[in-house]
Amino acid sequence: QLQLMESGGGSVQAGGSLRLSCVASGYTYHKWCMGWFRQAPGKEREAVAAIDSDGTTTYADSVKGRFTVSKDNAKSTLYLQMNSLKPEDTAMYYCAALPVMHDSDYTPLEEKDYNYWGQGTQVTVSS
């Protein structure tokens, strides 16, 4: 059973930066698509960014050019570097994972395709 643990959230002023981390553990399979999602109070959860098993990255339009998703396979860790933060980036951020099989049919930014979720880490951006 894959377990995901996020960290790195906090409070920052607009224009600042944060780096989120997500450590994966408890798995034997080795090919995953990993994603970052966020949910602001009173809003639905939305996709932020994803990185596929081959390293291909995908971003929501709202964060393109400001956020960078990456992973370190040796450390089993997913990252989200967030620069030029805006108050509208305030949300609980979640990492998620889906196993990539030979017959997988998925969309990297589609929430319903992900099987495993972390507990979340809060990001608050003040103006």
Backbone as ProteinMPNN parsed JSONL, in Angstrom:
{"seq_chain_A": "QLQLMESGGGSVQAGGSLRLSCVASGYTYHKWCMGWFRQAPGKEREAVAAIDSDGTTTYADSVKGRFTVSKDNAKSTLYLQMNSLKPEDTAMYYCAALPVMHDSDYTPLEEKDYNYWGQGTQVTVSS", "coords_chain_A": {"N_chain_A": [[0.834, -1.185, 0.0], [0.746, 2.063, -1.015], [2.008, 4.928, 0.588], [1.742, 8.396, 1.168], [3.352, 11.384, 2.095], [3.135, 14.705, 2.714], [5.029, 17.779, 2.99], [6.381, 21.013, 3.903], [4.691, 23.144, 3.563], [3.373, 26.423, 4.48], [3.295, 29.841, 5.647], [3.48, 32.703, 3.63], [4.462, 35.784, 2.105], [2.921, 37.524, -0.651], [4.481, 37.053, -3.77], [6.55, 35.631, -2.794], [8.294, 32.455, -2.198], [7.899, 28.889, -1.971], [8.762, 25.488, -1.27], [7.317, 22.469, -1.758], [7.283, 19.121, -0.519], [6.904, 15.61, -1.083], [6.917, 12.545, 0.239], [7.126, 9.206, -0.705], [6.187, 5.934, 0.333], [6.202, 2.418, 1.244], [5.646, 0.873, -1.039], [5.837, -1.464, -3.796], [5.721, -1.443, -6.502], [7.053, 0.312, -9.365], [6.538, 2.252, -11.298], [5.059, 5.241, -11.588], [2.646, 7.822, -11.986], [2.763, 11.022, -10.768], [1.083, 13.547, -8.948], [0.212, 16.967, -8.116], [-2.297, 18.522, -6.287], [-4.777, 20.956, -5.287], [-6.843, 22.513, -2.803], [-8.898, 25.097, -2.068], [-10.564, 26.925, 0.567], [-14.039, 26.384, 0.485], [-14.036, 25.787, -2.177], [-13.764, 23.533, -5.018], [-11.504, 20.747, -5.284], [-8.575, 21.141, -7.234], [-6.442, 20.489, -10.058], [-2.899, 20.94, -10.076], [-0.226, 20.344, -10.939], [1.615, 17.766, -12.657], [3.763, 14.899, -12.901], [4.893, 12.515, -15.044], [5.677, 8.957, -15.312], [7.799, 8.851, -17.073], [8.967, 11.272, -16.787], [7.722, 13.395, -18.024], [6.149, 16.517, -17.767], [3.22, 18.283, -16.674], [1.121, 21.125, -16.453], [-1.295, 23.134, -14.726], [-2.98, 25.898, -16.196], [-3.037, 28.129, -14.562], [-0.747, 28.099, -13.04], [1.437, 27.883, -14.641], [4.742, 28.662, -15.564], [5.319, 29.641, -13.078], [5.308, 27.629, -11.144], [7.113, 24.586, -10.536], [7.293, 21.184, -11.086], [8.917, 18.286, -9.873], [10.907, 15.292, -9.421], [12.665, 13.01, -7.318], [13.826, 10.059, -7.779], [15.536, 8.359, -6.409], [15.253, 9.18, -3.81], [12.626, 8.767, -3.457], [10.84, 10.901, -3.627], [8.658, 13.561, -4.314], [8.471, 16.842, -5.633], [7.353, 20.269, -5.397], [8.099, 23.229, -6.57], [7.334, 26.451, -5.823], [7.047, 29.584, -7.031], [6.821, 33.198, -7.115], [4.424, 33.55, -5.674], [0.885, 33.952, -5.204], [-1.954, 35.477, -3.541], [-4.208, 34.0, -4.303], [-3.209, 31.464, -4.55], [-3.423, 30.303, -2.147], [-4.236, 27.494, -0.301], [-5.01, 24.069, 0.608], [-2.592, 21.762, -0.129], [-2.204, 18.794, -1.927], [-0.493, 15.742, -2.543], [-0.558, 13.147, -4.979], [-0.878, 9.829, -6.376], [-0.716, 7.567, -9.127], [-0.614, 4.242, -10.331], [1.244, 3.301, -13.168], [0.389, 1.199, -15.595], [0.817, -1.212, -18.308], [-1.445, -1.025, -19.794], [-2.615, 1.269, -19.015], [-4.915, 3.964, -18.895], [-5.083, 7.183, -18.661], [-5.306, 10.58, -17.498], [-2.983, 12.993, -16.767], [-3.656, 15.301, -15.2], [-6.103, 14.744, -14.183], [-8.157, 14.34, -11.571], [-9.731, 12.134, -10.769], [-8.423, 9.92, -11.701], [-6.42, 9.22, -10.001], [-5.155, 7.078, -7.455], [-4.024, 7.099, -4.919], [-3.546, 9.18, -2.095], [-2.096, 11.909, -0.265], [-2.144, 13.48, 3.024], [-2.106, 16.189, 2.95], [-0.8, 19.566, 2.881], [-0.729, 22.809, 4.218], [-0.826, 25.862, 2.476], [-0.421, 29.259, 2.725], [-0.859, 32.412, 1.42], [-0.213, 35.712, 1.82], [-1.334, 39.059, 1.12]], "CA_chain_A": [[0.0, 0.0, 0.0], [1.537, 3.282, -1.102], [1.698, 6.011, 1.514], [2.291, 9.677, 0.745], [3.419, 12.341, 3.198], [3.559, 16.026, 2.245], [5.601, 18.73, 3.934], [6.901, 22.213, 3.274], [3.731, 24.242, 3.525], [3.574, 27.485, 5.439], [2.758, 31.16, 5.319], [4.445, 33.521, 2.898], [3.873, 36.966, 1.481], [2.806, 37.494, -2.108], [5.769, 37.197, -4.435], [7.509, 34.725, -2.181], [8.448, 31.093, -2.716], [7.87, 27.73, -1.085], [8.952, 24.207, -1.939], [6.624, 21.358, -1.133], [7.845, 17.792, -0.741], [5.99, 14.499, -0.842], [7.692, 11.311, 0.321], [6.346, 7.99, -0.932], [6.723, 4.761, 1.008], [5.321, 1.269, 1.346], [5.243, 0.37, -2.345], [6.766, -2.341, -4.501], [5.677, -1.091, -7.913], [8.047, 1.351, -9.575], [6.155, 3.236, -12.311], [3.957, 6.045, -11.083], [2.412, 9.213, -12.355], [2.573, 11.734, -9.515], [0.466, 14.852, -9.175], [-0.108, 17.905, -7.039], [-3.625, 19.108, -6.368], [-5.006, 21.894, -4.19], [-8.237, 22.844, -2.507], [-9.091, 26.309, -1.268], [-11.823, 26.876, 1.314], [-15.254, 26.644, -0.272], [-13.86, 25.483, -3.6], [-13.444, 22.162, -5.34], [-10.086, 20.451, -5.472], [-8.159, 21.334, -8.623], [-5.104, 20.03, -10.393], [-1.853, 21.949, -10.136], [0.856, 19.891, -11.811], [1.855, 16.33, -12.607], [4.955, 14.407, -13.571], [4.625, 11.139, -15.407], [6.756, 8.024, -15.013], [8.942, 9.132, -17.957], [9.453, 12.616, -16.513], [6.922, 14.421, -18.693], [5.424, 17.365, -16.814], [2.007, 18.964, -17.122], [0.764, 22.163, -15.494], [-2.507, 23.915, -14.894], [-2.669, 27.209, -16.779], [-2.913, 29.134, -13.505], [0.563, 28.052, -12.384], [2.506, 27.788, -15.639], [5.747, 29.709, -15.47], [5.587, 29.975, -11.677], [5.517, 26.394, -10.383], [7.869, 23.525, -11.205], [7.176, 19.869, -10.454], [10.07, 17.435, -10.146], [10.962, 14.139, -8.536], [13.949, 12.365, -7.077], [13.46, 8.65, -7.621], [16.394, 7.746, -5.386], [14.715, 9.559, -2.5], [11.172, 8.521, -3.473], [10.266, 12.185, -3.235], [8.081, 14.47, -5.306], [8.612, 18.232, -5.207], [6.665, 21.337, -6.107], [8.704, 24.527, -6.323], [6.337, 27.477, -6.099], [7.61, 30.929, -7.038], [5.886, 34.289, -7.427], [3.141, 33.134, -5.104], [-0.195, 34.938, -5.16], [-2.965, 35.124, -2.536], [-5.117, 32.972, -4.831], [-2.577, 30.155, -4.425], [-3.726, 29.804, -0.802], [-5.017, 26.258, -0.364], [-4.382, 22.84, 1.084], [-1.97, 21.099, -1.264], [-2.136, 17.353, -1.798], [0.14, 14.963, -3.593], [-1.32, 11.963, -5.342], [-0.134, 8.912, -7.235], [-1.43, 6.49, -9.805], [0.339, 3.297, -10.93], [1.186, 3.272, -14.628], [0.47, -0.148, -16.129], [0.979, -1.184, -19.761], [-2.728, -0.705, -20.416], [-3.207, 2.395, -18.297], [-5.555, 5.033, -19.65], [-5.246, 8.213, -17.654], [-4.951, 11.957, -17.826], [-2.169, 13.392, -15.612], [-4.263, 16.326, -14.347], [-7.467, 14.338, -13.86], [-8.179, 13.899, -10.176], [-10.379, 10.835, -10.579], [-7.537, 8.848, -12.141], [-5.425, 8.954, -8.969], [-5.584, 6.078, -6.475], [-3.44, 7.305, -3.596], [-3.503, 10.601, -1.728], [-1.545, 12.294, 1.014], [-3.04, 14.184, 3.937], [-2.128, 17.599, 2.593], [-0.018, 20.568, 3.601], [-1.391, 24.092, 4.004], [-0.064, 27.002, 1.954], [-1.152, 30.51, 2.885], [-0.147, 33.534, 0.812], [-0.839, 36.974, 2.216], [-1.063, 40.161, 0.187]], "C_chain_A": [[0.872, 1.24, 0.0], [1.057, 4.304, -0.086], [2.425, 7.266, 1.069], [2.249, 10.662, 1.907], [3.973, 13.654, 2.667], [4.188, 16.833, 3.374], [6.029, 19.969, 3.163], [5.937, 23.375, 3.168], [4.054, 25.292, 4.573], [2.922, 28.767, 4.978], [3.839, 32.009, 4.682], [3.726, 34.726, 2.319], [3.829, 36.793, -0.035], [4.154, 37.807, -2.74], [6.835, 36.261, -3.913], [7.496, 33.337, -2.797], [8.323, 30.066, -1.596], [8.198, 26.498, -1.918], [8.256, 23.125, -1.124], [7.329, 20.046, -1.475], [6.782, 16.751, -0.434], [6.816, 13.218, -0.899], [6.758, 10.118, 0.181], [7.005, 6.815, -0.237], [5.721, 3.618, 0.92], [4.87, 0.674, 0.028], [6.272, -0.6, -2.894], [6.79, -2.034, -5.986], [6.547, 0.128, -8.146], [7.673, 2.401, -10.603], [4.897, 3.965, -11.857], [3.865, 7.361, -11.829], [2.064, 9.92, -11.048], [2.004, 13.116, -9.801], [0.344, 15.673, -7.909], [-1.475, 18.504, -7.327], [-3.784, 20.081, -5.209], [-6.49, 22.163, -4.026], [-8.278, 24.042, -1.587], [-10.422, 26.205, -0.534], [-13.025, 27.225, 0.443], [-15.162, 26.346, -1.744], [-13.579, 24.003, -3.799], [-11.933, 21.988, -5.49], [-9.746, 20.587, -6.952], [-6.737, 20.852, -8.821], [-4.146, 21.197, -10.47], [-0.786, 21.534, -11.148], [0.994, 18.381, -11.667], [3.156, 16.008, -13.319], [4.777, 12.912, -13.801], [5.849, 10.272, -15.119], [7.996, 8.263, -15.886], [9.487, 10.552, -17.779], [8.698, 13.735, -17.205], [6.104, 15.199, -17.671], [4.238, 18.046, -17.485], [1.593, 19.949, -16.046], [-0.617, 22.739, -15.79], [-2.115, 25.302, -15.404], [-2.376, 28.251, -15.701], [-1.532, 29.167, -12.864], [1.724, 27.964, -13.363], [3.458, 28.969, -15.536], [6.107, 30.101, -14.052], [5.933, 28.743, -10.844], [6.306, 25.395, -11.222], [7.72, 22.231, -10.411], [8.399, 19.038, -10.846], [10.034, 16.256, -9.193], [12.386, 13.643, -8.438], [13.638, 10.904, -6.788], [14.283, 7.972, -6.532], [15.884, 8.032, -3.974], [13.213, 9.304, -2.389], [10.397, 9.78, -3.095], [9.829, 12.993, -4.449], [8.179, 15.888, -4.758], [7.683, 19.144, -6.011], [7.315, 22.654, -5.687], [7.713, 25.595, -6.762], [6.974, 28.844, -5.943], [6.531, 31.949, -7.379], [4.485, 33.974, -6.916], [2.162, 34.292, -5.014], [-1.181, 34.529, -4.069], [-3.916, 34.032, -3.025], [-4.492, 31.585, -4.871], [-2.818, 29.548, -3.045], [-4.663, 28.612, -0.882], [-4.308, 25.174, 0.424], [-3.852, 22.128, -0.161], [-1.793, 19.611, -0.971], [-1.266, 16.753, -2.893], [-0.66, 13.683, -3.792], [-0.507, 11.114, -6.311], [-1.071, 7.927, -7.907], [-0.401, 5.574, -10.46], [0.143, 3.242, -12.444], [1.429, 1.847, -15.108], [0.555, -0.074, -17.652], [-0.314, -0.801, -20.463], [-3.41, 0.473, -19.735], [-3.778, 3.427, -19.258], [-5.872, 6.128, -18.649], [-4.858, 9.571, -18.212], [-4.225, 12.531, -16.623], [-2.802, 14.433, -14.689], [-5.706, 15.99, -13.975], [-7.5, 13.697, -12.482], [-8.694, 12.47, -10.015], [-9.493, 9.658, -10.992], [-6.532, 8.431, -11.064], [-5.986, 8.051, -7.874], [-5.155, 6.4, -5.055], [-3.254, 8.802, -3.342], [-2.811, 10.788, -0.384], [-2.566, 13.062, 1.827], [-3.1, 15.688, 3.666], [-1.21, 18.453, 3.447], [-0.559, 21.942, 3.214], [-0.404, 25.142, 3.495], [-0.944, 28.233, 2.066], [-0.302, 31.658, 2.36], [-0.893, 34.812, 1.151], [-0.433, 38.092, 1.256], [-0.333, 41.305, 0.871]], "O_chain_A": [[1.659, 1.444, 0.925], [-0.144, 4.521, 0.08], [3.58, 7.211, 0.645], [1.246, 10.764, 2.614], [5.12, 13.726, 2.227], [3.916, 16.602, 4.552], [6.041, 19.977, 1.932], [6.312, 24.465, 2.736], [4.9, 25.081, 5.442], [2.111, 28.782, 4.052], [4.98, 32.029, 5.144], [2.521, 34.684, 2.075], [4.594, 36.022, -0.615], [4.87, 38.707, -2.302], [7.897, 36.114, -4.517], [6.795, 33.073, -3.775], [8.607, 30.349, -0.432], [7.944, 26.466, -3.122], [8.573, 22.901, 0.045], [7.889, 19.881, -2.559], [5.879, 16.98, 0.371], [7.345, 12.853, -1.948], [5.734, 10.029, 0.859], [8.231, 6.704, -0.214], [4.557, 3.814, 0.572], [3.821, 0.034, -0.031], [7.439, -0.565, -2.506], [7.774, -2.331, -6.664], [6.765, 0.911, -7.221], [8.417, 3.367, -10.776], [3.819, 3.379, -11.758], [4.871, 7.934, -12.247], [1.183, 9.479, -10.31], [2.389, 13.772, -10.769], [0.37, 15.153, -6.793], [-1.771, 18.931, -8.443], [-3.011, 20.037, -4.252], [-7.277, 22.057, -4.966], [-7.761, 24.008, -0.47], [-11.312, 25.473, -0.967], [-13.024, 28.242, -0.252], [-16.101, 26.617, -2.492], [-13.202, 23.302, -2.859], [-11.198, 22.932, -5.777], [-10.531, 20.197, -7.816], [-5.936, 20.811, -7.887], [-4.517, 22.299, -10.873], [-0.482, 22.269, -12.087], [0.546, 17.795, -10.682], [3.596, 16.733, -14.211], [4.54, 12.149, -12.865], [6.908, 10.77, -14.737], [9.111, 7.921, -15.491], [10.364, 10.983, -18.529], [9.004, 14.908, -16.992], [5.445, 14.61, -16.814], [4.25, 18.341, -18.68], [1.699, 19.65, -14.857], [-1.045, 22.819, -16.941], [-1.043, 25.812, -15.077], [-1.559, 29.149, -15.906], [-1.176, 30.15, -12.213], [2.882, 27.971, -12.947], [3.037, 30.121, -15.435], [7.088, 30.813, -13.834], [6.763, 28.817, -9.939], [6.188, 25.359, -12.447], [7.991, 22.193, -9.211], [8.856, 19.078, -11.988], [9.225, 16.222, -8.265], [13.199, 13.827, -9.344], [13.233, 10.556, -5.678], [13.779, 7.108, -5.815], [16.063, 7.225, -3.062], [12.602, 9.588, -1.359], [9.426, 9.725, -2.341], [10.532, 13.088, -5.456], [7.993, 16.111, -3.562], [7.289, 18.834, -7.135], [7.099, 23.13, -4.573], [7.305, 25.641, -7.922], [7.393, 29.22, -4.848], [5.46, 31.596, -7.872], [3.496, 34.114, -7.635], [2.54, 35.44, -4.784], [-1.241, 33.355, -3.705], [-4.38, 33.221, -2.225], [-5.178, 30.616, -5.196], [-2.453, 28.397, -2.804], [-5.748, 28.701, -1.457], [-3.165, 25.335, 0.85], [-4.586, 21.922, -1.127], [-1.299, 19.224, 0.088], [-1.299, 17.205, -4.038], [-1.344, 13.207, -2.886], [0.413, 11.595, -6.972], [-2.079, 7.51, -7.337], [0.562, 6.043, -11.066], [-0.983, 3.149, -12.933], [2.552, 1.347, -15.034], [0.387, 1.0, -18.229], [-0.291, -0.311, -21.592], [-4.621, 0.66, -19.856], [-3.192, 3.72, -20.3], [-6.824, 6.014, -17.876], [-4.187, 9.69, -19.237], [-4.8, 12.558, -15.534], [-2.504, 14.441, -13.494], [-6.446, 16.855, -13.504], [-6.927, 12.628, -12.27], [-8.159, 11.694, -9.223], [-9.797, 8.513, -10.657], [-5.868, 7.403, -11.2], [-7.119, 8.22, -7.423], [-5.829, 6.024, -4.096], [-2.868, 9.57, -4.225], [-2.918, 9.95, 0.512], [-3.698, 13.274, 1.393], [-4.029, 16.371, 4.098], [-0.886, 18.107, 4.583], [-0.816, 22.211, 2.041], [0.701, 25.286, 4.017], [-2.069, 28.254, 1.568], [0.832, 31.855, 2.796], [-2.065, 34.97, 0.807], [0.648, 38.075, 0.667], [-0.027, 42.311, 0.232]]}, "name": "protein", "num_of_chains": 1, "seq": "QLQLMESGGGSVQAGGSLRLSCVASGYTYHKWCMGWFRQAPGKEREAVAAIDSDGTTTYADSVKGRFTVSKDNAKSTLYLQMNSLKPEDTAMYYCAALPVMHDSDYTPLEEKDYNYWGQGTQVTVSS"}
